[in-house]
Amino acid sequence: MTTMTTRDYEALVIFKTVGGEQDLARHASQLEEHIKRVGGRIESSQNLGRRRLAFRISRQSEGYYQVLRFHAPTEQIGELERLFRLNDTIVRFMILNAEELPVAAAQAQPQPAAAARS
């Protein structure tokens, strides 16, 4: 019997700006369904709104940003990335495990002691 290792992940997804808020909600819902289909559990989903991209990507200069926090089997992340790549409404995405998040890394590092003043 094999046991599946699960971890906490965070995905940042940038959607194309075509469509309105209802379309964005539908696209975010589709991503959540993909995560559930591979055996994951959604912790939170947050719409960060429409923002200007640092550089043009696929002729897009703006995108709708969505952050998903979820718990999923590590073996299924490759499949999840494949499903995200096949979604033509996604401009870019990044999936990080909880240990790779900048905030978690900063909290894990010990803070240097303040120098004693004489």
C-alpha positions in Angstrom: 0.0 0.0 0.0 1.4 3.4 -1.0 0.8 6.5 1.0 0.5 9.8 -0.8 2.4 12.8 0.6 0.3 16.0 0.7 1.5 19.5 1.2 0.2 23.0 1.3 0.6 25.0 -1.9 -0.1 28.5 -3.2 -0.8 29.2 -6.8 -0.7 32.7 -8.4 -2.6 32.7 -11.7 -2.9 35.6 -14.2 -5.9 35.4 -16.4 -6.5 37.3 -19.7 -8.5 40.5 -19.3 -11.2 39.5 -21.8 -14.6 39.3 -20.1 -16.0 40.6 -16.9 -16.1 39.7 -13.2 -18.6 36.8 -13.9 -16.1 35.3 -16.4 -13.3 35.7 -13.9 -15.3 34.0 -11.2 -16.1 31.1 -13.6 -12.4 30.7 -14.5 -11.4 30.7 -10.8 -14.1 28.1 -10.2 -12.7 25.9 -13.0 -9.2 26.1 -11.4 -10.7 25.0 -8.0 -12.4 22.1 -9.8 -9.1 21.0 -11.3 -7.5 21.1 -7.8 -10.3 19.0 -6.4 -10.2 16.6 -9.3 -6.5 15.7 -8.5 -7.4 15.1 -4.9 -6.7 18.6 -3.4 -8.6 20.7 -1.0 -9.1 24.5 -1.4 -8.1 26.5 1.7 -8.7 29.9 0.2 -9.2 31.7 -3.1 -8.6 35.4 -3.5 -9.2 37.7 -6.4 -6.5 40.4 -6.4 -8.1 42.3 -9.3 -6.9 43.7 -12.6 -3.3 44.8 -12.7 -0.7 46.0 -15.2 1.9 43.4 -16.1 5.6 44.3 -15.9 6.0 43.3 -19.5 3.7 42.1 -22.3 2.9 38.4 -22.2 1.0 36.9 -25.2 0.0 40.4 -26.3 -1.5 41.1 -22.9 -0.4 44.2 -21.0 -2.9 43.6 -18.1 -4.2 40.6 -16.3 -6.6 39.5 -13.6 -4.6 38.1 -10.6 -6.0 35.2 -8.6 -4.3 33.5 -5.5 -5.3 30.0 -4.5 -4.1 28.3 -1.4 -4.7 24.6 -1.3 -3.6 21.2 0.1 -2.8 18.6 -2.5 -0.9 15.3 -3.1 2.7 16.1 -4.2 2.4 13.5 -6.9 -0.5 15.4 -8.6 1.2 18.8 -8.9 2.6 17.9 -12.4 -0.9 17.0 -13.6 -2.3 20.2 -12.1 0.4 22.2 -13.9 -0.5 20.4 -17.2 -4.2 21.3 -16.7 -3.3 25.0 -16.0 -1.1 25.1 -19.2 -4.0 23.7 -21.3 -6.3 26.5 -20.1 -6.2 29.2 -22.7 -7.6 31.9 -20.4 -4.4 31.7 -18.2 -1.5 34.0 -19.2 0.9 32.8 -16.6 0.9 30.8 -13.3 3.2 29.8 -10.6 2.6 27.0 -8.0 4.8 27.1 -4.9 4.8 24.8 -1.9 4.4 26.5 1.5 8.2 26.2 2.3 9.0 28.1 -0.9 6.8 31.1 0.0 8.8 34.3 0.7 6.8 35.1 3.9 7.3 31.6 5.3 11.0 31.7 4.5 11.4 35.0 6.2 9.6 33.8 9.3 11.7 30.6 9.5 15.0 32.5 9.5 16.3 33.7 12.9 16.5 37.4 13.2 20.0 38.8 13.8 20.5 40.1 17.3 20.7 43.9 17.6 24.2 45.1 18.2 24.9 46.4 21.7 25.5 50.1 21.8 28.4 51.3 24.0 
